[in-house]
Amino acid sequence: MPTATVEGPPIKDLDKKRMLTREITDAMEKAYGIPRDAYVVVIRENEPENVCVGGKLLCDHISGSGKTPQV
């Protein structure tokens, strides 16, 4: 059972999550060529205070610049 895990900031909009998981499933189905019911997609949402980039928590980057840095 092929599994894709996506880690990133929380996605509040449920329709966007549906779109993300559908498109990932579409890509996996195209690559593997087995029925789409075989794929698992897991979204792990990480709050900015729980992620560090370059020695700084993302929440510190956000408060300093008003946006999330590109990782």
MDAnalysis code that builds the backbone (N, CA, C; Angstrom):
import MDAnalysis as mda
import numpy as np

u = mda.Universe.empty(213, n_residues=71, atom_resindex=np.repeat(np.arange(71), 3), trajectory=True)
u.add_TopologyAttr("name", ["N", "CA", "C"] * 71)
u.add_TopologyAttr("resid", np.arange(1, 72))
u.add_TopologyAttr("resname", ["MET", "PRO", "THR", "ALA", "THR", "VAL", "GLU", "GLY", "PRO", "PRO", "ILE", "LYS", "ASP", "LEU", "ASP", "LYS", "LYS", "ARG", "MET", "LEU", "THR", "ARG", "GLU", "ILE", "THR", "ASP", "ALA", "MET", "GLU", "LYS", "ALA", "TYR", "GLY", "ILE", "PRO", "ARG", "ASP", "ALA", "TYR", "VAL", "VAL", "VAL", "ILE", "ARG", "GLU", "ASN", "GLU", "PRO", "GLU", "ASN", "VAL", "CYS", "VAL", "GLY", "GLY", "LYS", "LEU", "LEU", "CYS", "ASP", "HIS", "ILE", "SER", "GLY", "SER", "GLY", "LYS", "THR", "PRO", "GLN", "VAL"])
u.atoms.positions = np.array([
    [0.840, -1.166, 0.000],
    [0.000, 0.000, 0.000],
    [0.898, 1.245, 0.000],
    [1.078, 1.922, -1.147],
    [1.909, 3.124, -1.192],
    [1.325, 4.226, -0.298],
    [2.218, 4.877, 0.451],
    [1.789, 5.931, 1.372],
    [2.593, 7.199, 1.116],
    [1.892, 8.332, 1.083],
    [2.540, 9.638, 0.965],
    [2.236, 10.416, 2.229],
    [3.267, 11.012, 2.811],
    [3.094, 11.843, 3.995],
    [3.492, 13.269, 3.642],
    [2.617, 14.202, 3.968],
    [2.861, 15.616, 3.719],
    [2.955, 16.298, 5.074],
    [4.059, 17.013, 5.303],
    [4.208, 17.766, 6.540],
    [4.285, 19.234, 6.197],
    [3.559, 20.040, 6.938],
    [3.571, 21.467, 6.684],
    [2.686, 22.196, 7.669],
    [2.508, 23.480, 7.431],
    [1.657, 24.259, 8.323],
    [0.201, 23.808, 8.182],
    [-0.608, 24.089, 9.189],
    [-2.012, 23.692, 9.132],
    [-2.732, 24.302, 7.928],
    [-3.608, 23.506, 7.340],
    [-4.488, 23.966, 6.267],
    [-5.882, 24.021, 6.873],
    [-6.404, 25.218, 7.030],
    [-7.705, 25.389, 7.689],
    [-8.871, 25.021, 6.774],
    [-8.712, 25.240, 5.482],
    [-9.785, 25.030, 4.514],
    [-9.865, 23.549, 4.133],
    [-10.951, 22.897, 4.512],
    [-11.117, 21.471, 4.249],
    [-11.150, 21.176, 2.754],
    [-11.702, 22.070, 1.951],
    [-11.714, 21.860, 0.499],
    [-10.302, 21.851, -0.072],
    [-9.408, 22.658, 0.481],
    [-8.012, 22.656, 0.025],
    [-7.331, 21.341, 0.395],
    [-7.660, 20.792, 1.563],
    [-7.111, 19.492, 1.953],
    [-7.619, 18.402, 1.010],
    [-8.892, 18.472, 0.671],
    [-9.444, 17.491, -0.271],
    [-8.719, 17.572, -1.613],
    [-8.492, 18.798, -2.083],
    [-7.813, 18.995, -3.363],
    [-6.378, 18.451, -3.295],
    [-5.669, 18.774, -2.216],
    [-4.291, 18.313, -2.046],
    [-4.217, 16.789, -2.075],
    [-5.052, 16.135, -1.278],
    [-4.990, 14.677, -1.202],
    [-5.449, 14.029, -2.513],
    [-6.412, 14.629, -3.183],
    [-6.865, 14.100, -4.478],
    [-5.755, 14.188, -5.520],
    [-5.065, 15.338, -5.560],
    [-4.005, 15.514, -6.551],
    [-2.806, 14.617, -6.265],
    [-2.490, 14.415, -4.997],
    [-1.407, 13.489, -4.645],
    [-1.794, 12.071, -5.050],
    [-3.033, 11.690, -4.764],
    [-3.512, 10.365, -5.147],
    [-3.482, 10.198, -6.663],
    [-3.889, 11.234, -7.398],
    [-3.840, 11.183, -8.866],
    [-2.418, 10.928, -9.352],
    [-1.453, 11.637, -8.775],
    [-0.053, 11.488, -9.188],
    [0.470, 10.086, -8.861],
    [0.103, 9.568, -7.697],
    [0.549, 8.226, -7.319],
    [-0.071, 7.173, -8.228],
    [-1.335, 7.354, -8.550],
    [-2.006, 6.403, -9.432],
    [-1.342, 6.402, -10.813],
    [-0.989, 7.579, -11.286],
    [-0.317, 7.691, -12.580],
    [1.061, 7.010, -12.545],
    [1.790, 7.205, -11.458],
    [3.145, 6.646, -11.347],
    [3.136, 5.130, -11.144],
    [2.265, 4.644, -10.266],
    [2.266, 3.220, -9.926],
    [1.362, 2.381, -10.814],
    [0.292, 2.984, -11.311],
    [-0.618, 2.258, -12.188],
    [-1.477, 1.211, -11.504],
    [-1.662, 1.348, -10.206],
    [-2.570, 0.433, -9.501],
    [-3.793, 1.227, -9.045],
    [-4.893, 0.547, -8.718],
    [-6.125, 1.252, -8.367],
    [-5.939, 2.243, -7.213],
    [-6.624, 3.362, -7.315],
    [-6.454, 4.461, -6.356],
    [-6.846, 4.095, -4.933],
    [-7.657, 3.084, -4.756],
    [-8.024, 2.660, -3.400],
    [-6.840, 2.093, -2.623],
    [-5.728, 1.845, -3.292],
    [-4.550, 1.280, -2.635],
    [-3.684, 2.336, -1.946],
    [-3.920, 3.621, -2.215],
    [-3.026, 4.683, -1.725],
    [-3.516, 5.298, -0.422],
    [-2.540, 5.646, 0.401],
    [-2.817, 6.340, 1.655],
    [-2.069, 7.664, 1.619],
    [-2.753, 8.740, 1.965],
    [-2.124, 10.055, 2.082],
    [-2.351, 10.535, 3.509],
    [-1.272, 10.909, 4.188],
    [-1.341, 11.382, 5.565],
    [-0.853, 12.830, 5.590],
    [-1.656, 13.703, 6.180],
    [-1.249, 15.103, 6.347],
    [-0.877, 15.295, 7.809],
    [0.348, 15.719, 8.033],
    [0.806, 16.044, 9.389],
    [0.964, 17.555, 9.457],
    [0.144, 18.173, 10.273],
    [0.167, 19.631, 10.370],
    [0.996, 20.057, 11.573],
    [1.911, 20.968, 11.307],
    [2.826, 21.441, 12.341],
    [2.634, 22.935, 12.554],
    [2.338, 23.296, 13.763],
    [2.214, 24.718, 14.102],
    [3.588, 25.377, 14.009],
    [3.656, 26.663, 13.649],
    [4.938, 27.353, 13.488],
    [5.833, 27.313, 14.729],
    [5.242, 27.196, 15.910],
    [6.074, 27.139, 17.120],
    [6.690, 25.764, 17.336],
    [6.363, 24.812, 16.471],
    [6.904, 23.460, 16.592],
    [7.881, 23.106, 15.484],
    [8.264, 24.089, 14.660],
    [9.166, 23.842, 13.538],
    [10.299, 24.868, 13.569],
    [11.520, 24.388, 13.376],
    [12.701, 25.254, 13.380],
    [13.371, 25.196, 12.018],
    [13.764, 26.346, 11.487],
    [14.525, 26.433, 10.240],
    [15.721, 27.346, 10.506],
    [16.892, 26.860, 10.231],
    [18.092, 27.672, 10.428],
    [18.307, 28.109, 11.868],
    [17.876, 27.272, 12.799],
    [18.082, 27.588, 14.211],
    [17.031, 28.501, 14.818],
    [16.021, 28.885, 14.035],
    [14.950, 29.746, 14.545],
    [13.596, 29.082, 14.343],
    [12.744, 29.222, 15.345],
    [11.386, 28.722, 15.200],
    [10.662, 29.518, 14.124],
    [9.808, 28.842, 13.371],
    [9.063, 29.540, 12.321],
    [8.232, 30.684, 12.880],
    [7.693, 30.530, 14.089],
    [6.887, 31.602, 14.663],
    [7.735, 32.858, 14.860],
    [9.035, 32.708, 15.100],
    [9.914, 33.867, 15.230],
    [10.166, 34.507, 13.878],
    [10.298, 33.687, 12.823],
    [10.435, 34.218, 11.470],
    [9.191, 35.011, 11.088],
    [8.025, 34.419, 11.389],
    [6.756, 35.037, 11.025],
    [6.582, 36.369, 11.737],
    [6.861, 36.405, 13.038],
    [6.659, 37.645, 13.788],
    [7.640, 38.735, 13.346],
    [8.790, 38.320, 12.808],
    [9.758, 39.308, 12.368],
    [9.541, 39.856, 10.969],
    [8.904, 39.052, 10.099],
    [8.774, 39.492, 8.723],
    [7.343, 39.541, 8.221],
    [6.427, 38.967, 8.982],
    [5.046, 38.971, 8.567],
    [4.689, 37.842, 7.604],
    [5.656, 36.963, 7.280],
    [5.341, 35.836, 6.403],
    [6.219, 34.644, 6.752],
    [5.804, 33.485, 6.304],
    [6.552, 32.259, 6.535],
    [7.716, 32.186, 5.548],
    [8.936, 31.858, 6.031],
    [10.073, 31.761, 5.114],
    [9.924, 30.579, 4.178],
    [10.561, 30.676, 3.025],
    [10.578, 29.578, 2.073],
    [11.537, 28.524, 2.572],
    [11.080, 27.287, 2.636],
    [11.913, 26.182, 3.127],
    [12.189, 25.229, 1.990],
])
